[in-house]
Amino acid sequence: MSKQVPVAEGVFTWPSDEPRLIASRCTDCDNHMFPVQTDCPRCSGSTTEQVELSRTGTLWTWTIQGYPPKAPPYAGNVDPATFEPFGVGYVDIDGKVRVESRLTVADVDKLKIGMELEMVLDPLYTNDDGDEVVTFAFAPISSSTSGGNS
Amino acid sequence: MSPNSDDVAIIGIGMHEFGRHDGVEGIDQGVTAVRRALADCGLNWDQVEFAFGGSKDAGAADTMVSKLGLTGLQFINVANGCATGGSALFSAYNSIKSGMFDIGMAVGFDKHERGAFRIDLASHGLEEWYGESGLALTTQFFGMKLNRYMHDYDISQPTLAKVAEKAFRNGSINPMAWRRRAMSEAEISESAMLSHPLTQYMFCSPGEGGVALILCRADKAKQYCDNPIYLDAAVVRSRKFGSFEVMAPHLSPERTDGPTVDASLAAFEMAGIGPEDIDVAQLQDTEVGAEIMHMAENGFCEHGEQEHMIAMGDTEIGGRLPVNTDGGCLANGEPVGASGLRQVYENVLQLRGDAGPRQVANDPKVAYTHVYGAPGISGVTILSR
């Protein structure tokens, strides 16, 4: 039976009903980094610990990927006939780090700097085992269901 | 005032036409540029004592000696991304300034596949999932940096098209340029939206071409040419913590100026002048927003003033501060190894008064170049006559 598998191990917690991005925190200066890295470019330290980021954030800037990226490296659909533009943005998470991410929205009228977003999983492709390979993305939080910072 | 022995002059310049040249290897475009630079100053290849050169995708520069002549010179390959040409020039400058050599060369050339740059993730220290997820595109960075900048400083969408319109108009009177067809603002604005807010004709394309510069101890320069151009500053800087650069899976909420600001300040200090002394400038215009943002990052205006300056025509060939008089990357394309040296080539022409129909009218005495590239590197030069 087909199942979802992550695009890579160690990018977000998995398996999980509410996956979170896995980051590093410098134990010397509190700098947060994503993905995980062992050294801190802020203070030149080399002691970091893994932390899980909040699942919500705010949009700091964005664009829309309007043409199929080259494959490789891109693993999603690059067929010009069926390619669908996708949003890309930097999402500020708790004022600690801004993570570059796909956005589930690719509409200039629906993307606003400062809008609230939450992390979701975004299907990229189906692998040879029939499993759905997913990466992370951020989606708008509708005002009625916004849970704030979790 | 006679030049000092540790000053550095550019005595010869050569360029292979930028564009697409099917059947012509990148390195041969570099060789052509070298031969043209030697002819420009009447030197023979065996008078060149050292060289720094590089390309990103067209092989090792030092192999060109098998065509130019096996003279035994010191030839060092440079690989520094989009600042490869600038780094070659910086290295050549210091080799003469140190007193080690009298005459040397900086050369850059390239030949890229069509379409946006395909990023080699591992060589950038990035993980495969980043590219697999559709994030590793330089075009996205440019769109996102510009979108935030327009939000912060009230730059309007029509201003973006004006910058590209100027570039193609300048390119149309540059016989070495790739794109020599002038385009209207409407045609530019209505072309395919590649990475909001940037359309197809607001981006430059990876291309082909070569540039070579012959450098000489300034006090000997007039032995070889009548019109030496002096290299008053050559600076390369990398990014500091907190700057917003291309190929960054994350940013810090702490904001710092990028490497362009640092390189620019250092270059002005080295030359002992300020932005108000610059008569003509070539600024990295990978896309139109880059030119707009780099005007401020290089000290030529405050953030946000570009909207008015561009509306007033200040950056036109006939304007107060002509910018990208040869059409820039937008009209010339970006052969990475050669691109920074193209800017210097254009400034030498402008300072000599040899730029033909695109000659700036202000009798230029001081000229400025700025190149920017992955993973957050800037190179600046200041030239004078």
Interface residues (C-beta under 8 A of the other chain):
Chain A: V7 A8 V11 A23 N31 H32 M33 F34 P35 P41 R42 W60 T61 W62 T63 I64 Q65 G66 Y67 P69 K70 P72 P73 Y74 A75 G76 F86 V88 G89 Y90 D92 G95 K96 V97 R98 V99 E100 S101 R102 V108 I113 L124 T135 F136
Chain B: G115 A116 R118 I119 L121 E127 E128 W129 Y130 G131 E132 S133 G134 L135 A136 L137 Q140 G143 M144 K145 N147 R148 H151 A192 M193 L194 S195 H196 P197 F241 G242 A248 P249 H250 L251 S252 P253 E254
